Amino acid sequence: MTQRHDLVIIGTGTAAMVAAMRMRAHGRTVAVVDFRPFGGTCALRGCDPKKVMVSGAETINLARHMQGNGVEGTIHIDWPGLITFKRSFTDPIPKKREQAYKKKGLRPFTAKPVLSDGMS
């Protein structure tokens, strides 16, 4: 079954979402393809999760620098708890992103894209 679209976007990160929504708003048919969970690097594996991890480390560092200056007691990172917290906002992203694409009339595909010159 052959499907035709005005635009096919590879990847489902923020830039893909913006481009897809703009094209769809202009009445174009758009497909988005990603072999990884929808959401892109920043939301799932990069910027946003990194901020949680860095914030945990910074909190410990600040508390240690303040020891003896009004801050007392021991503090440590509970890595399983920090990972659970991170996942509480990253895990729902793929499903929400795919639903957002569908709601706007975009065609989401979970697959590894293969480009061809059409001659095969």
A tleap script that builds the chain and sets N, CA, C and O, in Angstrom:
source leaprc.protein.ff14SB
mol = sequence {
  NMET THR GLN ARG HIE ASP LEU VAL ILE ILE
  GLY THR GLY THR ALA ALA MET VAL ALA ALA
  MET ARG MET ARG ALA HIE GLY ARG THR VAL
  ALA VAL VAL ASP PHE ARG PRO PHE GLY GLY
  THR CYS ALA LEU ARG GLY CYS ASP PRO LYS
  LYS VAL MET VAL SER GLY ALA GLU THR ILE
  ASN LEU ALA ARG HIE MET GLN GLY ASN GLY
  VAL GLU GLY THR ILE HIE ILE ASP TRP PRO
  GLY LEU ILE THR PHE LYS ARG SER PHE THR
  ASP PRO ILE PRO LYS LYS ARG GLU GLN ALA
  TYR LYS LYS LYS GLY LEU ARG PRO PHE THR
  ALA LYS PRO VAL LEU SER ASP GLY MET CSER
}
set mol.1.N position { 0.840 -1.180 0.000 }
set mol.1.CA position { 0.000 0.000 0.000 }
set mol.1.C position { 0.887 1.246 0.000 }
set mol.1.O position { 1.690 1.436 0.914 }
set mol.2.N position { 0.749 2.073 -0.996 }
set mol.2.CA position { 1.523 3.298 -1.114 }
set mol.2.C position { 0.720 4.464 -0.562 }
set mol.2.O position { -0.460 4.628 -0.872 }
set mol.3.N position { 1.378 5.267 0.259 }
set mol.3.CA position { 0.740 6.459 0.812 }
set mol.3.C position { 1.562 7.664 0.388 }
set mol.3.O position { 2.792 7.618 0.399 }
set mol.4.N position { 0.906 8.709 0.025 }
set mol.4.CA position { 1.588 9.927 -0.403 }
set mol.4.C position { 1.316 11.033 0.610 }
set mol.4.O position { 0.205 11.182 1.117 }
set mol.5.N position { 2.363 11.801 0.888 }
set mol.5.CA position { 2.266 12.927 1.803 }
set mol.5.C position { 3.013 14.104 1.183 }
set mol.5.O position { 3.962 13.919 0.421 }
set mol.6.N position { 2.579 15.297 1.515 }
set mol.6.CA position { 3.287 16.485 1.040 }
set mol.6.C position { 4.647 16.618 1.718 }
set mol.6.O position { 5.596 17.136 1.128 }
set mol.7.N position { 4.732 16.150 2.951 }
set mol.7.CA position { 5.979 16.243 3.708 }
set mol.7.C position { 6.113 15.026 4.612 }
set mol.7.O position { 5.154 14.610 5.261 }
set mol.8.N position { 7.301 14.469 4.645 }
set mol.8.CA position { 7.623 13.397 5.595 }
set mol.8.C position { 8.770 13.912 6.452 }
set mol.8.O position { 9.820 14.300 5.940 }
set mol.9.N position { 8.558 13.910 7.750 }
set mol.9.CA position { 9.567 14.389 8.695 }
set mol.9.C position { 10.156 13.195 9.413 }
set mol.9.O position { 9.428 12.352 9.937 }
set mol.10.N position { 11.470 13.128 9.436 }
set mol.10.CA position { 12.164 12.061 10.153 }
set mol.10.C position { 12.557 12.611 11.515 }
set mol.10.O position { 13.308 13.582 11.612 }
set mol.11.N position { 12.045 11.983 12.559 }
set mol.11.CA position { 12.301 12.421 13.923 }
set mol.11.C position { 11.061 13.068 14.506 }
set mol.11.O position { 10.207 13.565 13.771 }
set mol.12.N position { 10.963 13.060 15.824 }
set mol.12.CA position { 9.749 13.552 16.486 }
set mol.12.C position { 10.055 14.512 17.632 }
set mol.12.O position { 9.276 14.636 18.577 }
set mol.13.N position { 11.177 15.178 17.538 }
set mol.13.CA position { 11.532 16.154 18.567 }
set mol.13.C position { 10.774 17.456 18.392 }
set mol.13.O position { 9.831 17.534 17.605 }
set mol.14.N position { 11.183 18.464 19.117 }
set mol.14.CA position { 10.505 19.750 19.118 }
set mol.14.C position { 10.499 20.389 17.734 }
set mol.14.O position { 9.464 20.891 17.298 }
set mol.15.N position { 11.618 20.381 17.044 }
set mol.15.CA position { 11.679 20.979 15.706 }
set mol.15.C position { 10.732 20.261 14.752 }
set mol.15.O position { 10.066 20.901 13.939 }
set mol.16.N position { 10.669 18.949 14.846 }
set mol.16.CA position { 9.757 18.175 13.997 }
set mol.16.C position { 8.315 18.555 14.289 }
set mol.16.O position { 7.512 18.712 13.369 }
set mol.17.N position { 7.989 18.701 15.550 }
set mol.17.CA position { 6.621 19.056 15.944 }
set mol.17.C position { 6.245 20.427 15.377 }
set mol.17.O position { 5.153 20.594 14.834 }
set mol.18.N position { 7.131 21.394 15.497 }
set mol.18.CA position { 6.851 22.743 14.999 }
set mol.18.C position { 6.653 22.714 13.484 }
set mol.18.O position { 5.684 23.277 12.973 }
set mol.19.N position { 7.558 22.067 12.773 }
set mol.19.CA position { 7.455 21.999 11.310 }
set mol.19.C position { 6.180 21.276 10.883 }
set mol.19.O position { 5.476 21.735 9.984 }
set mol.20.N position { 5.886 20.156 11.521 }
set mol.20.CA position { 4.708 19.370 11.162 }
set mol.20.C position { 3.428 20.162 11.395 }
set mol.20.O position { 2.533 20.156 10.549 }
set mol.21.N position { 3.333 20.837 12.523 }
set mol.21.CA position { 2.127 21.590 12.844 }
set mol.21.C position { 1.942 22.778 11.896 }
set mol.21.O position { 0.819 23.089 11.498 }
set mol.22.N position { 3.032 23.431 11.540 }
set mol.22.CA position { 2.925 24.566 10.611 }
set mol.22.C position { 2.464 24.107 9.231 }
set mol.22.O position { 1.607 24.736 8.611 }
set mol.23.N position { 3.033 23.017 8.764 }
set mol.23.CA position { 2.629 22.504 7.450 }
set mol.23.C position { 1.182 22.040 7.469 }
set mol.23.O position { 0.437 22.277 6.519 }
set mol.24.N position { 0.790 21.390 8.529 }
set mol.24.CA position { -0.587 20.904 8.640 }
set mol.24.C position { -1.561 22.074 8.703 }
set mol.24.O position { -2.654 22.006 8.140 }
set mol.25.N position { -1.167 23.149 9.386 }
set mol.25.CA position { -2.006 24.338 9.474 }
set mol.25.C position { -2.244 24.960 8.100 }
set mol.25.O position { -3.234 25.661 7.888 }
set mol.26.N position { -1.332 24.697 7.173 }
set mol.26.CA position { -1.471 25.188 5.803 }
set mol.26.C position { -2.135 24.150 4.901 }
set mol.26.O position { -2.098 24.271 3.676 }
set mol.27.N position { -2.738 23.137 5.506 }
set mol.27.CA position { -3.498 22.159 4.747 }
set mol.27.C position { -2.681 21.066 4.084 }
set mol.27.O position { -3.208 20.326 3.254 }
set mol.28.N position { -1.429 20.947 4.424 }
set mol.28.CA position { -0.570 19.919 3.838 }
set mol.28.C position { -0.713 18.601 4.581 }
set mol.28.O position { -0.995 18.580 5.779 }
set mol.29.N position { -0.517 17.506 3.865 }
set mol.29.CA position { -0.505 16.189 4.504 }
set mol.29.C position { 0.916 15.924 4.984 }
set mol.29.O position { 1.884 16.104 4.246 }
set mol.30.N position { 1.016 15.497 6.226 }
set mol.30.CA position { 2.325 15.333 6.855 }
set mol.30.C position { 2.397 13.987 7.556 }
set mol.30.O position { 1.464 13.578 8.247 }
set mol.31.N position { 3.520 13.307 7.368 }
set mol.31.CA position { 3.827 12.084 8.115 }
set mol.31.C position { 5.086 12.347 8.929 }
set mol.31.O position { 5.994 13.045 8.478 }
set mol.32.N position { 5.132 11.786 10.124 }
set mol.32.CA position { 6.331 11.846 10.952 }
set mol.32.C position { 6.763 10.415 11.237 }
set mol.32.O position { 5.938 9.549 11.529 }
set mol.33.N position { 8.062 10.183 11.149 }
set mol.33.CA position { 8.602 8.839 11.299 }
set mol.33.C position { 9.740 8.869 12.313 }
set mol.33.O position { 10.627 9.719 12.245 }
set mol.34.N position { 9.701 7.935 13.247 }
set mol.34.CA position { 10.784 7.806 14.217 }
set mol.34.C position { 10.873 6.353 14.642 }
set mol.34.O position { 9.852 5.710 14.883 }
set mol.35.N position { 12.080 5.836 14.735 }
set mol.35.CA position { 12.243 4.453 15.184 }
set mol.35.C position { 12.403 4.384 16.694 }
set mol.35.O position { 12.343 3.303 17.279 }
set mol.36.N position { 12.603 5.520 17.318 }
set mol.36.CA position { 12.680 5.582 18.781 }
set mol.36.C position { 11.339 6.080 19.316 }
set mol.36.O position { 10.486 6.515 18.542 }
set mol.37.N position { 11.148 6.017 20.640 }
set mol.37.CA position { 9.915 6.564 21.206 }
set mol.37.C position { 9.746 8.035 20.813 }
set mol.37.O position { 10.718 8.789 20.781 }
set mol.38.N position { 8.529 8.429 20.521 }
set mol.38.CA position { 8.249 9.796 20.080 }
set mol.38.C position { 8.581 10.797 21.179 }
set mol.38.O position { 8.320 10.554 22.357 }
set mol.39.N position { 9.159 11.919 20.779 }
set mol.39.CA position { 9.480 12.982 21.721 }
set mol.39.C position { 10.828 13.620 21.455 }
set mol.39.O position { 11.041 14.787 21.783 }
set mol.40.N position { 11.735 12.867 20.866 }
set mol.40.CA position { 13.035 13.422 20.532 }
set mol.40.C position { 14.043 13.348 21.657 }
set mol.40.O position { 13.730 12.982 22.789 }
set mol.41.N position { 15.255 13.707 21.306 }
set mol.41.CA position { 16.381 13.613 22.232 }
set mol.41.C position { 16.222 14.554 23.422 }
set mol.41.O position { 16.413 14.141 24.566 }
set mol.42.N position { 15.880 15.792 23.168 }
set mol.42.CA position { 15.833 16.780 24.249 }
set mol.42.C position { 14.847 16.379 25.346 }
set mol.42.O position { 15.183 16.397 26.530 }
set mol.43.N position { 13.651 16.023 24.948 }
set mol.43.CA position { 12.611 15.711 25.930 }
set mol.43.C position { 12.822 14.376 26.634 }
set mol.43.O position { 12.462 14.225 27.801 }
set mol.44.N position { 13.402 13.410 25.933 }
set mol.44.CA position { 13.483 12.055 26.495 }
set mol.44.C position { 14.862 11.648 27.002 }
set mol.44.O position { 14.965 10.913 27.984 }
set mol.45.N position { 15.915 12.114 26.350 }
set mol.45.CA position { 17.248 11.620 26.677 }
set mol.45.C position { 18.269 12.732 26.875 }
set mol.45.O position { 19.418 12.449 27.213 }
set mol.46.N position { 17.884 13.972 26.677 }
set mol.46.CA position { 18.866 15.049 26.689 }
set mol.46.C position { 18.551 16.156 27.666 }
set mol.46.O position { 18.647 15.987 28.881 }
set mol.47.N position { 18.175 17.286 27.116 }
set mol.47.CA position { 18.026 18.529 27.877 }
set mol.47.C position { 17.197 18.386 29.148 }
set mol.47.O position { 17.676 18.671 30.245 }
set mol.48.N position { 15.970 17.949 28.996 }
set mol.48.CA position { 15.057 17.922 30.153 }
set mol.48.C position { 15.472 16.919 31.219 }
set mol.48.O position { 15.542 17.289 32.391 }
set mol.49.N position { 15.755 15.654 30.865 }
set mol.49.CA position { 16.198 14.715 31.901 }
set mol.49.C position { 17.521 15.144 32.552 }
set mol.49.O position { 17.738 14.935 33.745 }
set mol.50.N position { 18.394 15.746 31.743 }
set mol.50.CA position { 19.674 16.210 32.277 }
set mol.50.C position { 19.465 17.244 33.371 }
set mol.50.O position { 20.185 17.248 34.369 }
set mol.51.N position { 18.484 18.117 33.191 }
set mol.51.CA position { 18.229 19.159 34.184 }
set mol.51.C position { 17.857 18.565 35.534 }
set mol.51.O position { 18.249 19.096 36.574 }
set mol.52.N position { 17.113 17.481 35.529 }
set mol.52.CA position { 16.747 16.821 36.790 }
set mol.52.C position { 18.002 16.266 37.454 }
set mol.52.O position { 18.214 16.448 38.653 }
set mol.53.N position { 18.826 15.589 36.667 }
set mol.53.CA position { 20.031 14.974 37.235 }
set mol.53.C position { 20.995 16.038 37.765 }
set mol.53.O position { 21.547 15.898 38.857 }
set mol.54.N position { 21.188 17.082 36.995 }
set mol.54.CA position { 22.088 18.163 37.410 }
set mol.54.C position { 21.540 18.865 38.640 }
set mol.54.O position { 22.300 19.214 39.544 }
set mol.55.N position { 20.231 19.077 38.686 }
set mol.55.CA position { 19.630 19.741 39.849 }
set mol.55.C position { 19.867 18.948 41.131 }
set mol.55.O position { 20.131 19.527 42.184 }
set mol.56.N position { 19.771 17.621 41.039 }
set mol.56.CA position { 20.054 16.786 42.205 }
set mol.56.C position { 21.484 16.966 42.693 }
set mol.56.O position { 21.729 17.119 43.890 }
set mol.57.N position { 22.427 16.947 41.751 }
set mol.57.CA position { 23.843 17.109 42.105 }
set mol.57.C position { 24.116 18.514 42.639 }
set mol.57.O position { 24.866 18.676 43.601 }
set mol.58.N position { 23.512 19.530 42.021 }
set mol.58.CA position { 23.713 20.901 42.487 }
set mol.58.C position { 23.163 21.107 43.903 }
set mol.58.O position { 23.754 21.827 44.707 }
set mol.59.N position { 22.044 20.478 44.191 }
set mol.59.CA position { 21.443 20.588 45.524 }
set mol.59.C position { 22.385 20.032 46.589 }
set mol.59.O position { 22.589 20.644 47.637 }
set mol.60.N position { 22.954 18.865 46.302 }
set mol.60.CA position { 23.921 18.264 47.225 }
set mol.60.C position { 25.127 19.181 47.398 }
set mol.60.O position { 25.580 19.416 48.519 }
set mol.61.N position { 25.640 19.696 46.290 }
set mol.61.CA position { 26.812 20.566 46.329 }
set mol.61.C position { 26.540 21.824 47.157 }
set mol.61.O position { 27.362 22.216 47.984 }
set mol.62.N position { 25.397 22.446 46.932 }
set mol.62.CA position { 25.055 23.647 47.692 }
set mol.62.C position { 24.901 23.347 49.178 }
set mol.62.O position { 25.370 24.113 50.019 }
set mol.63.N position { 24.249 22.245 49.500 }
set mol.63.CA position { 24.075 21.882 50.913 }
set mol.63.C position { 25.429 21.650 51.572 }
set mol.63.O position { 25.645 22.069 52.709 }
set mol.64.N position { 26.337 20.989 50.869 }
set mol.64.CA position { 27.677 20.734 51.439 }
set mol.64.C position { 28.453 22.029 51.651 }
set mol.64.O position { 29.169 22.168 52.643 }
set mol.65.N position { 28.318 22.973 50.731 }
set mol.65.CA position { 29.002 24.256 50.884 }
set mol.65.C position { 28.440 25.064 52.049 }
set mol.65.O position { 29.139 25.900 52.622 }
set mol.66.N position { 27.200 24.820 52.395 }
set mol.66.CA position { 26.568 25.555 53.481 }
set mol.66.C position { 26.695 24.853 54.829 }
set mol.66.O position { 26.266 25.396 55.848 }
set mol.67.N position { 27.276 23.657 54.851 }
set mol.67.CA position { 27.466 22.946 56.116 }
set mol.67.C position { 28.202 23.852 57.104 }
set mol.67.O position { 29.231 24.441 56.772 }
set mol.68.N position { 27.666 23.956 58.315 }
set mol.68.CA position { 28.287 24.786 59.348 }
set mol.68.C position { 27.899 26.251 59.252 }
set mol.68.O position { 28.295 27.054 60.097 }
set mol.69.N position { 27.141 26.600 58.249 }
set mol.69.CA position { 26.695 27.991 58.067 }
set mol.69.C position { 25.173 28.066 58.044 }
set mol.69.O position { 24.576 28.752 57.214 }
set mol.70.N position { 24.575 27.354 58.962 }
set mol.70.CA position { 23.118 27.369 59.041 }
set mol.70.C position { 22.463 26.144 58.432 }
set mol.70.O position { 21.255 25.952 58.567 }
set mol.71.N position { 23.243 25.321 57.768 }
set mol.71.CA position { 22.721 24.077 57.215 }
set mol.71.C position { 23.432 22.944 57.924 }
set mol.71.O position { 24.662 22.889 57.942 }
set mol.72.N position { 22.664 22.040 58.506 }
set mol.72.CA position { 23.225 20.924 59.252 }
set mol.72.C position { 22.604 19.619 58.780 }
set mol.72.O position { 21.538 19.613 58.165 }
set mol.73.N position { 23.264 18.543 59.066 }
set mol.73.CA position { 22.744 17.225 58.732 }
set mol.73.C position { 23.370 16.687 57.457 }
set mol.73.O position { 24.071 17.385 56.725 }
set mol.74.N position { 23.089 15.434 57.231 }
set mol.74.CA position { 23.644 14.808 56.035 }
set mol.74.C position { 22.582 14.772 54.940 }
set mol.74.O position { 21.384 14.672 55.206 }
set mol.75.N position { 23.046 14.853 53.749 }
set mol.75.CA position { 22.159 14.803 52.593 }
set mol.75.C position { 22.845 13.938 51.541 }
set mol.75.O position { 24.065 13.971 51.379 }
set mol.76.N position { 22.041 13.178 50.843 }
set mol.76.CA position { 22.605 12.320 49.798 }
set mol.76.C position { 21.578 12.170 48.675 }
set mol.76.O position { 20.394 12.460 48.848 }
set mol.77.N position { 22.055 11.718 47.542 }
set mol.77.CA position { 21.160 11.478 46.410 }
set mol.77.C position { 20.654 10.049 46.474 }
set mol.77.O position { 21.434 9.103 46.587 }
set mol.78.N position { 19.373 9.907 46.402 }
set mol.78.CA position { 18.720 8.603 46.271 }
set mol.78.C position { 18.529 8.393 44.769 }
set mol.78.O position { 17.523 8.811 44.196 }
set mol.79.N position { 19.519 7.731 44.134 }
set mol.79.CA position { 19.499 7.601 42.672 }
set mol.79.C position { 18.228 6.922 42.158 }
set mol.79.O position { 17.638 7.412 41.195 }
set mol.80.N position { 17.784 5.820 42.758 }
set mol.80.CA position { 16.523 5.234 42.257 }
set mol.80.C position { 15.352 6.219 42.358 }
set mol.80.O position { 14.500 6.265 41.470 }
set mol.81.N position { 15.310 7.003 43.434 }
set mol.81.CA position { 14.244 7.991 43.587 }
set mol.81.C position { 14.344 9.112 42.561 }
set mol.81.O position { 13.333 9.569 42.027 }
set mol.82.N position { 15.583 9.556 42.288 }
set mol.82.CA position { 15.794 10.610 41.301 }
set mol.82.C position { 15.413 10.117 39.905 }
set mol.82.O position { 14.802 10.856 39.133 }
set mol.83.N position { 15.766 8.887 39.581 }
set mol.83.CA position { 15.408 8.307 38.283 }
set mol.83.C position { 13.889 8.146 38.181 }
set mol.83.O position { 13.315 8.410 37.124 }
set mol.84.N position { 13.240 7.723 39.251 }
set mol.84.CA position { 11.785 7.600 39.258 }
set mol.84.C position { 11.138 8.957 39.010 }
set mol.84.O position { 10.174 9.064 38.252 }
set mol.85.N position { 11.672 9.991 39.652 }
set mol.85.CA position { 11.153 11.340 39.447 }
set mol.85.C position { 11.326 11.771 37.989 }
set mol.85.O position { 10.394 12.306 37.388 }
set mol.86.N position { 12.503 11.544 37.423 }
set mol.86.CA position { 12.765 11.887 36.021 }
set mol.86.C position { 11.789 11.167 35.100 }
set mol.86.O position { 11.224 11.769 34.187 }
set mol.87.N position { 11.599 9.896 35.344 }
set mol.87.CA position { 10.694 9.104 34.499 }
set mol.87.C position { 9.240 9.529 34.645 }
set mol.87.O position { 8.433 9.292 33.747 }
set mol.88.N position { 8.896 10.156 35.772 }
set mol.88.CA position { 7.509 10.581 35.971 }
set mol.88.C position { 7.091 11.613 34.935 }
set mol.88.O position { 5.902 11.744 34.645 }
set mol.89.N position { 8.042 12.347 34.372 }
set mol.89.CA position { 7.663 13.280 33.320 }
set mol.89.C position { 8.182 12.885 31.943 }
set mol.89.O position { 7.665 13.387 30.945 }
set mol.90.N position { 9.184 12.006 31.841 }
set mol.90.CA position { 9.632 11.588 30.507 }
set mol.90.C position { 8.819 10.412 29.964 }
set mol.90.O position { 8.576 10.343 28.760 }
set mol.91.N position { 8.399 9.496 30.820 }
set mol.91.CA position { 7.680 8.303 30.344 }
set mol.91.C position { 6.375 8.619 29.608 }
set mol.91.O position { 6.077 7.946 28.621 }
set mol.92.N position { 5.582 9.605 30.035 }
set mol.92.CA position { 4.331 9.881 29.312 }
set mol.92.C position { 4.516 10.586 27.962 }
set mol.92.O position { 3.580 10.631 27.163 }
set mol.93.N position { 5.687 11.127 27.701 }
set mol.93.CA position { 5.892 11.952 26.502 }
set mol.93.C position { 5.622 11.212 25.202 }
set mol.93.O position { 4.894 11.749 24.367 }
set mol.94.N position { 6.163 10.007 24.966 }
set mol.94.CA position { 5.922 9.367 23.662 }
set mol.94.C position { 4.446 9.205 23.315 }
set mol.94.O position { 4.039 9.505 22.193 }
set mol.95.N position { 3.653 8.742 24.253 }
set mol.95.CA position { 2.229 8.550 23.983 }
set mol.95.C position { 1.535 9.892 23.744 }
set mol.95.O position { 0.730 10.024 22.822 }
set mol.96.N position { 1.850 10.887 24.578 }
set mol.96.CA position { 1.245 12.209 24.417 }
set mol.96.C position { 1.630 12.831 23.081 }
set mol.96.O position { 0.794 13.443 22.415 }
set mol.97.N position { 2.892 12.677 22.686 }
set mol.97.CA position { 3.348 13.257 21.420 }
set mol.97.C position { 2.652 12.588 20.241 }
set mol.97.O position { 2.220 13.265 19.308 }
set mol.98.N position { 2.541 11.275 20.277 }
set mol.98.CA position { 1.868 10.567 19.188 }
set mol.98.C position { 0.393 10.969 19.116 }
set mol.98.O position { -0.144 11.174 18.028 }
set mol.99.N position { -0.253 11.082 20.266 }
set mol.99.CA position { -1.652 11.509 20.288 }
set mol.99.C position { -1.808 12.927 19.742 }
set mol.99.O position { -2.779 13.222 19.045 }
set mol.100.N position { -0.861 13.800 20.056 }
set mol.100.CA position { -0.916 15.179 19.562 }
set mol.100.C position { -0.812 15.201 18.038 }
set mol.100.O position { -1.517 15.961 17.374 }
set mol.101.N position { 0.067 14.369 17.491 }
set mol.101.CA position { 0.191 14.290 16.029 }
set mol.101.C position { -1.126 13.825 15.415 }
set mol.101.O position { -1.616 14.431 14.461 }
set mol.102.N position { -1.689 12.771 15.949 }
set mol.102.CA position { -2.942 12.232 15.410 }
set mol.102.C position { -4.075 13.249 15.508 }
set mol.102.O position { -4.856 13.409 14.569 }
set mol.103.N position { -4.161 13.934 16.643 }
set mol.103.CA position { -5.228 14.910 16.858 }
set mol.103.C position { -5.175 16.023 15.811 }
set mol.103.O position { -6.213 16.550 15.412 }
set mol.104.N position { -3.976 16.378 15.368 }
set mol.104.CA position { -3.810 17.440 14.377 }
set mol.104.C position { -3.903 16.923 12.944 }
set mol.104.O position { -3.731 17.684 11.993 }
set mol.105.N position { -4.175 15.632 12.794 }
set mol.105.CA position { -4.320 15.075 11.453 }
set mol.105.C position { -3.022 14.673 10.794 }
set mol.105.O position { -2.965 14.526 9.574 }
set mol.106.N position { -1.992 14.494 11.574 }
set mol.106.CA position { -0.698 14.046 11.069 }
set mol.106.C position { -0.630 12.524 11.144 }
set mol.106.O position { -1.338 11.910 11.942 }
set mol.107.N position { 0.206 11.923 10.328 }
set mol.107.CA position { 0.341 10.470 10.318 }
set mol.107.C position { 1.645 10.077 11.010 }
set mol.107.O position { 2.720 10.248 10.435 }
set mol.108.N position { 1.567 9.555 12.232 }
set mol.108.CA position { 2.781 9.101 12.916 }
set mol.108.C position { 3.110 7.649 12.542 }
set mol.108.O position { 2.222 6.799 12.481 }
set mol.109.N position { 4.377 7.384 12.297 }
set mol.109.CA position { 4.851 6.038 12.002 }
set mol.109.C position { 6.028 5.720 12.903 }
set mol.109.O position { 6.970 6.504 13.016 }
set mol.110.N position { 5.966 4.561 13.544 }
set mol.110.CA position { 7.113 4.083 14.303 }
set mol.110.C position { 7.834 3.089 13.419 }
set mol.110.O position { 7.389 1.954 13.246 }
set mol.111.N position { 8.944 3.522 12.865 }
set mol.111.CA position { 9.710 2.692 11.934 }
set mol.111.C position { 11.066 3.342 11.708 }
set mol.111.O position { 11.258 4.524 11.992 }
set mol.112.N position { 11.986 2.568 11.201 }
set mol.112.CA position { 13.275 3.109 10.799 }
set mol.112.C position { 13.122 3.573 9.355 }
set mol.112.O position { 12.905 2.750 8.466 }
set mol.113.N position { 13.228 4.864 9.108 }
set mol.113.CA position { 13.014 5.356 7.747 }
set mol.113.C position { 14.106 4.884 6.793 }
set mol.113.O position { 15.280 4.806 7.155 }
set mol.114.N position { 13.701 4.578 5.590 }
set mol.114.CA position { 14.621 4.182 4.540 }
set mol.114.C position { 14.361 5.070 3.338 }
set mol.114.O position { 13.238 5.125 2.836 }
set mol.115.N position { 15.381 5.760 2.877 }
set mol.115.CA position { 15.237 6.635 1.734 }
set mol.115.C position { 15.638 5.882 0.472 }
set mol.115.O position { 16.612 5.129 0.459 }
set mol.116.N position { 14.878 6.098 -0.571 }
set mol.116.CA position { 15.130 5.410 -1.830 }
set mol.116.C position { 15.009 6.424 -2.961 }
set mol.116.O position { 14.290 7.417 -2.848 }
set mol.117.N position { 15.721 6.159 -4.056 }
set mol.117.CA position { 15.598 7.035 -5.215 }
set mol.117.C position { 14.378 6.681 -6.049 }
set mol.117.O position { 14.133 7.309 -7.079 }
set mol.118.N position { 13.612 5.686 -5.622 }
set mol.118.CA position { 12.395 5.305 -6.326 }
set mol.118.C position { 12.649 4.446 -7.543 }
set mol.118.O position { 11.708 4.081 -8.247 }
set mol.119.N position { 13.899 4.116 -7.807 }
set mol.119.CA position { 14.260 3.344 -8.994 }
set mol.119.C position { 14.296 1.853 -8.727 }
set mol.119.O position { 14.408 1.055 -9.657 }
set mol.120.N position { 14.202 1.469 -7.453 }
set mol.120.CA position { 14.320 0.045 -7.107 }
set mol.120.C position { 13.012 -0.667 -7.292 }
set mol.120.O position { 12.924 -1.871 -7.048 }
savepdb mol mol.pdb
quit
